[in-house]
Amino acid sequence: MTVSITADGRDGFALAKEAGASGPVAAVVGGKVRDLAHVPASGETVEILTQADEAGREVVRHSTAHVLAQAVLRLYPGARYAIGPPIDDGFYYDFEVADPFTPEDLDRIESEMRAIVKANQRFERAEISSEEGVATFVDQPYKLEIIRGVAEGVDALEQQGAGGEVLSLYRNVDPSGHTAFVDLCRGPHVPGTGRIKAFKLLRSAGAYWRGDETKPMLQRIYGTAWESKDALAAYLHRLEEAERRDHRRIGRELELYSWEEEVGPGIALWHPKGAIVRQALEGLSRDLHLKRGYKPVYTPHIGKAKLWESSGHLDHFQDNMFPRMEYEGGDYFAKPMNCPFHVLIYRSKTRSYRELPYRLSELGTVYRNERSGAVHGLLRSRGFTQDDSHIFCTPDQVVDELVEVVDFLRELYAAVGMGPDAVRFSTKPDNAIGTQEQWDLAESAIEQALQKSGLDFRVDEGDGAFYGPKIDIDVRDAIGRYWQLCTIQVDFQLPDRFGLQYIDDEGHRRRPVMIHRALFGSIERFFGVLVEHFAGAFPTWLSPVQAALIPIADRHASYAYAAARKLSERGLRVEVDDSSDTMGAKIRRRQLEKVPYMLIVGDDEQAAETVSVRRRSGKETRGVSVGDFARDLELEVSERRVEPSI
């Protein structure tokens, strides 16, 4: 837990001791994380970070990455090391070695890391010139490239040790005073390797240097580090659970969707059962949009280059677009976004202030040229469908419209029992277009709307879209992971670029403001998150098969089909399993298919015109009339209940 104290001329070690901080690893001074050896100016407020703080964990993970690099260099003489940052829940380090690492190699490396941790080597910071850096890392080409980049003023995310005209590095010093390892690094780090309490190497994979496919392929080792063995064990359990819930595996098992080599990576084929679930989600979206006054539209999948030039996408987004297509003397692009088409629909006639807010909605499929290494099933695709809407409104309507959008997403997410659980407000980026006044108005409107909506939020400085600030909404799934889904953006730029207008109440021409929003984010990503959240066991209203009738013997099949017809007539999705398999095999199959209800029918049920209801959980109720079950199931589905009610 973070502990605050006022600096009095002593270093972070002394301040942490006086504050009684348990397991201190670093300090926050003036908004920057510092080593405990740092001496803050007297009177400054200092926050002591422990291993249980998220920022403290990041320091521990960064330090563990250094231990990893030291262990690799010990075991593989001649290895070249590149970068090793902390990441969410862990760290990695990239190496150039003769052969890819094997699982056995990782075991050896981990054992060597434990020896380094046990030795409790000190982390010592030093500042050096670029010339000294070149001499220190003369045999390490990746470090030399970073040093050259710093000297040339290149702003690269991968740079380590950048700090004006000097470089910073860290040495691991063993108890005898010998330098055991040195790395170019900004820091900060834990005081010594003995502060690293629990870690695990997870896997290795190939990774291009700086993510550039034209540069060397390196070997990346991933690991994780935590404040205790119990915390590490809990995380490893979450990893196992995440693997069990992987939407790609579950999608194959439940025959929801697939990816085929002939089609290409990142473009899914939806199978009948997956299409049923998708249609249910799309139906929910359409119903709620109509209820809230949105007007449905359809737009094409391609547009002329001139459209994307006017919108600014060719200047600011072309790297994410598929290459241009030439046809009959014109250049076309597959659309990466729907917004320019909606702008043209708004511009198709003169609009009065009485028409505003003017809300357009579309389930629009877009195409983005994601790198194959970044594609991840439905969660990051090259072709996906957004529940995309654009609201054209007056400046004084923006706050209320944003509040309404937040209320809308709450209703939408409630249908699956999720979020919103985390909110980020992203402000003006370096590549922003438009005037500072426009950005100030947009950012002020977002902040007011978030406060009026009662949402706690974090500000991400400089992370907005090039055309406007944005709100990103995360949901928390069943195993504690956060997923970014909804995005809401306030945009003055597209109305300017396309000359949009409305006539105000005094007859003057005014410029509307445009709000972009996709509440699901994309159907594909939302679907993938739901598969993993529910582990494939969807709520009944979403399940591709809501009830399966299972006759005990052939003589009960006719009754099972008659009962199924009664359910189908109410719009319910049912199947009859009249295969020659045993009852046990039929029940096991339907449980593996995650069917919410199995209706068993035999002699007693046929005679009494009832069914035995077996839930997905295994609970069973006998003697339920077909009519009663149909009525209750129809109500459960129509109300989109997340939990079963029968």
NORURDA-V246081 format. One record per helix or strand of 2 or more residues. SS is the DSSP state (2 for helix, 1 for strand). FROM is the first residue (numbers start at 1). TO is the last residue. If there is no record, write none. Layout:
# NORURDA-V246081
<<SS FROM TO> <SS FROM TO>>
This chain:
# NORURDA-V246081
<<1 3 6> <2 12 19> <1 24 29> <1 32 34> <1 45 50> <2 54 75> <1 80 81> <1 86 87> <1 90 96> <2 103 118> <1 122 128> <2 130 136> <2 141 151> <1 162 163> <1 166 173> <1 179 184> <2 193 195> <1 198 208> <2 209 211> <1 217 226> <2 229 244> <2 247 253> <1 257 258> <1 269 270> <2 272 291> <1 295 296> <1 302 304> <2 305 311> <2 313 316> <2 318 320> <1 325 327> <1 330 334> <2 339 347> <2 353 355> <1 358 367> <1 383 393> <2 395 414> <1 422 426> <2 436 453> <1 458 460> <1 470 476> <1 482 491> <2 493 497> <1 502 503> <1 509 510> <1 513 518> <2 523 534> <1 547 551> <2 554 568> <1 574 576> <2 583 592> <1 597 601> <2 603 608> <1 610 615> <1 620 625> <2 626 638>>
